[in-house]
Amino acid sequence: MDPDIRRFVDLLQNATSELGRPYFALPIAGQGLPVYRERVYAYELYHQLRRCWPSRAEWDFVLNGEVDKRGHPLLRGGSVRNRIPDLLVHRPGDMGGNLLTLEIKSVDANVHDVSRDLCKLRAFCCQVGYRQGVMLFFGDRTTAERLRDRCQHAVNRAHGEADPAHVLIYWHPAPCAPAVQVSWTASTTVKRPDTRVGRPTQ
């Protein structure tokens, strides 16, 4: 893995280890089970990433959330023009410094929405020069195998507009637990971390 991508993954795992309730699953008055809210989760993830982010002297990449590319002078037309990624890791003002784009989905997301985000990640890698796309799922009502199957169905639905070669899949399976990588192939089994013992949820 690219050392800069590896560094981001370490930061992501650190941040998800600190992300607890109610940001992971939001309690709703009058409803038994909490619900997954992507915007609530995304804002808290951004906060936790910023807390552990290296200084510019240590690492010159910047974390930005929901950067609107519609007014970018170098991105006229193409499939990225009207697409806003959840998180970007880049060097602002330097088209050669585009490191990573990340999309966030709850484990309840349907195949159509997952397919749309996988297409977005491929477009940012192929058309804007980002080195890596990351699809981050959060939620405890699934398994790594089901997430992998859903992503594979989403790629098939995209008719060539999505490509696993450009995307790493990560899953945040429980509050205050590190995100784990989910392999695109069944040959590699990703073990779910044991969250029974550890820091209390926040």
C-alpha positions, 0 to 999 in steps of 0.5 A: 500500500502507498505509504500516504494511503497507509498513513490515512488508514491509520488515522481512520482507524484511530478516529473510528476507535474514538467515535462512539454513541450517539454518533454511530447510531442515533436514538430516536424518541418513540422508536425502539432501535437507534437509526444510522444517520450518515450526516451525523456520523460523517460530521463526527468522523471529520471531528475525530480525524481532525483531532488526530490529524498531523501538523502540516510540518509532519504531513502536508495533506489537508482533510476537507469535507464535502468540497463542491467542485462545480466551480473548479476552473480545471474541471469543466464537464465530465462526471465529477462536475456535479459530484460532491465527495464526503471527504477529500485528502489533498493539497489544496491548490495542487492538482498533483496533490490529490491523495484520497477521496472517501464516501460514507454509507451506513450498512443499510444503504441500498445497492443503487446508492452504493453503486452511485458512490463507487462510480463517484470514487472511480471518476475522482480517481480517473478524471481528477487524479486522486490516488485512491478511493475509499468506501467506508461503511458503518453499522453493526447489523451486517457482516463483512461478507454481506458488505462485499457481496453488496459492493460486488452487486453495485459494481455490476449495476454500474455497467463499467462506471465503477472499478474495484481497482480504485476502491478500498472497502472499510467497515466500522462495525461498532462504536469505539472500534477501529474500522477494518478492511473488507476484501473484494474477494472471498479468498481473504477473510477479514476478522471482525474485531472483538468489541466486548472489552475495551473503552466504554462507548461515548 
